[in-house]
Amino acid sequence: MSFKILLLPPDVDASWPEKIRQAVPGAVAKAFWDPKDALTDIEDADAAYGTVPPELFARAKKLRWICAARAGLGGDWFYDALVQSDVIVTNMRGSYNEHLSAHAVAFLLAFARRFEHYLPQKQWQRGLGMIDLPTQTVLIVGVGGAGSEASKLCAAFGMRVLGADPRVTDPPPGMAELFTPDRLEERLGEADFVIVTTPETPETLGMFNARLFSRMKRGAYFINIARGRCVVTADLIAALQSGQLAGAGLDVVDPEPLPSDSPLWGMPNVLITPHVAISGAPYRQKWEEILLENCRRFAKNEPLLNVVDKKKWY
């Protein structure tokens, strides 16, 4: 079956239309760098890659599939008309599992080896004890691809690994125990490190707030490489200032970019990277592979990869 697909911002690759035509002979593929230029073409398009704004979606008469140019999608992406429609949405999950997990564990190792203390030093000063990882417990919140990779890495250091996830039922390699998020509050106190890799969903927006921070073990470390809006920033700051948390490693924050007057910048026990955890990942190649494979499947009316539950945002 031939079909028409529009390639829309962000992250349009100029080579993809021809590659789609090669993968699916007879397919019509057009790339646009401004959604406004696609107002006419969207009317008879069967599929789209990228972000389809509401005004463009309203003009679509045949649209059946949207391939999102992201792994994690936020609430602004899922407007009501799209959620209530029969249009299938797929995403790019699995594209940078290794890099996200490595970044999370880099934060963990930095705190375990007390880098937050030693790196700023300008003189030879010792005295801080290191953290013995085989005696530590790490809790991974969100056991998808990145969380599963982080589980293996933490287990390799001898840590006891726990996980919380609403969908995954089988613990990945290295994970001692996996439970559902409704048990998170009661189990948080067991963890010396908490790593957040959960997507942004209606259930995870603001989930780490004053209540959950108070349930964490006093002196634990908090690491977030997922989405900034999963955390109430003011409550995180309060937990750090009170000593409830020993430190935080943050690749994502709310808001982004983090304002220059945020107290987080001046805290010696906070390590911040500017949403760069996926840097270095060959994700464009993986995105291309996923897109082309799903184009082949779409043409054959076969099940698509990485289908998203639109109401749950993942």
Salt bridges, closest charged atoms under 4 A:
ASP11 OD2 - ARG70 NH1 2.70
ASP13 OD2 - ARG284 NH2 3.96
GLU18 OE1 - ARG21 NE 3.32
ASP41 OD1 - LYS4 NZ 2.80
ASP41 OD1 - LYS30 NZ 2.85
GLU43 OE2 - ARG59 NH2 2.96
ASP44 OD1 - LYS4 NZ 2.63
ASP46 OD1 - LYS62 NZ 3.67
GLU98 OE1 - LYS286 NZ 3.59
GLU116 OE2 - ARG114 NE 3.44
GLU149 OE2 - LYS152 NZ 3.26
GLU177 OE2 - ARG187 NH1 2.87
GLU185 OE1 - ARG211 NE 3.08
GLU185 OE2 - ARG215 NE 3.05
GLU186 OE2 - ARG183 NH2 3.64
GLU190 OE1 - ARG160 NH2 3.12
GLU190 OE2 - ARG187 NE 2.33
ASP192 OD1 - LYS217 NZ 2.95
GLU200 OE2 - ARG229 NH2 2.58
ASP251 OD1 - HIS103 NE2 3.63
GLU256 OE1 - HIS275 ND1 2.79
GLU288 OE1 - LYS19 NZ 3.00
GLU293 OE1 - ARG296 NH1 3.38
GLU293 OE2 - ARG297 NE 2.92
